[in-house]
């Protein structure tokens, strides 16, 4: 960010080229650079029509050109937009739906069932997994490479 809080060209380029499998990292990066994030970013976990837990993300630009630059960079990230974009409303309101399953994450309970291991085995080796905590006490994991 420059001295007035606007994203630098290098930051915008990084957003445009961000690896699509690290969407949760991209979201964190954008959140750190978003002006008026206290009301301009809303996140909520919910179930979609397939009963999957998804992260519903809202970005509201507040007319701030720095935020609009970030949105423009996100729009150039073709994979992020094609997988996550839900809708756009006039006035700078953008809505996204992020499904952890699209990025290789599984619910801990499903992972245990599929791999015939106990939750204890996973919790004893937490450092071997990437974790996402969902509301309602649910957690997603993905083995680290």
N, C-alpha and C positions, 0 to 999 in steps of 0.2 A: 504494500500500500504506500502511496506517496504521502507527503506531509499533510495533504488535505483530505485523506481518507479514500482516495480513488484507487482502484486496482491498477497495478502496473501492467504494461503490455506482456511482460513475461508471465505474470500470473494468469492473465486471460488466455494466453497461448497454452499454458499448462492445463487449464480447464478444458479447452478445445480438444486436447490430445490425451486426456486422462484415460487410462486403461479401463475399459468398460466393466471388467470383472471386479474392480475396486470401487464400485458405486458408493458404498458406505464411506470410504475414504474421501471421495469427491464431495459428498454431501458435507462432511466435516470441514473440508477445505473451504467450501463456499460459505458455510455458516460463519467461519472465522473472519470472512471478508465482507459480510453483508452489513450495510449500514441500516440502523434501526431494527436490528435483529430481534429485539425484545418483543416487538409486535409484528414485524414483517416476515417472520418465519414461524410456521406452526407445524408441529409434528405430532402424529397420533398413530398408534397401532390399532388396527381393526382387522376384521375378517372380510375377505372379498367374497364374491359369488361362489367361488370354489371351496370356501371354508378355509382358505389359507390365510395365515397372518401376513399382513402387508403393512408397510410404513406409508402412511399418507402424508405427503409433504406439500406444504403451501409456501410459495415465495411471493411476497407482495413488495413491489419495487418502491412504493411511496413517491414515484416520480424522480427519484434520485438517479442521476445519470450513471453513477458508479454501479448501482445495482442493475440498471438496464444493460450496462456493458457486460456484467456477469451473465445475465440472461442470454445476451447475444452469443457469448462464448459457449454457454451450455447448448444453445440451439445448433452450434456448429459441431458439437459432439454427437455425431449421428447415432451411435449405438445407445448412448444414454437416452436420447430423445425417443428413439424407436422402441426401447424397452420400457421406459418409465413415464413418458409424458401422457397425461390424462386429458387436460384441457387448459385453455387460456381464455381469460376474460378481459375485455377492454378495460383499460385503466391500470394495467401492470399486475394482473393476478394470474399466477401460474400454479398448476396443480399436477402433482406427480404421484404415482403409485409404485412402490418398490417392493418386489417380492423376493425375500431372501433365497427362496428355492431357485430362482433364476441365476443365482451366483454360487450355487453349490452348497448352500447351507441346509441343514436339516434340523428339525426339532430334536432336542436331546433324546426324548422318549423314542422317537422314530429311529434315530441313529442307533440307539441301544438295541432295539428290536431287530433292525436290519443286519447288525453286525454281531448279534448274540453276545453282547457284553453288558455289564451292569453299569448303572449310573455312578457307582463308587469308582469303578475303573476309570471313567472319564474324569471325575472330579479329582482323583489322585494324580492325574497327568494333564491338568488344565493347560499347561504351557504348550501342549502339542496341538491345540485347537485355537481357531479364531472364534470369538464369542460375540453374540448379539443378545442383549437382554430385551425382552418384549414385555409390555405390560401384562398384568395378570400372572406374573411369576414364571412365564414361559421363557425358554432360552433356546437360541439356535446355535449350532456349532458347525464348523467346517475344519477338517484336518489341515494343519499347516503343511506347506510343501517343503 
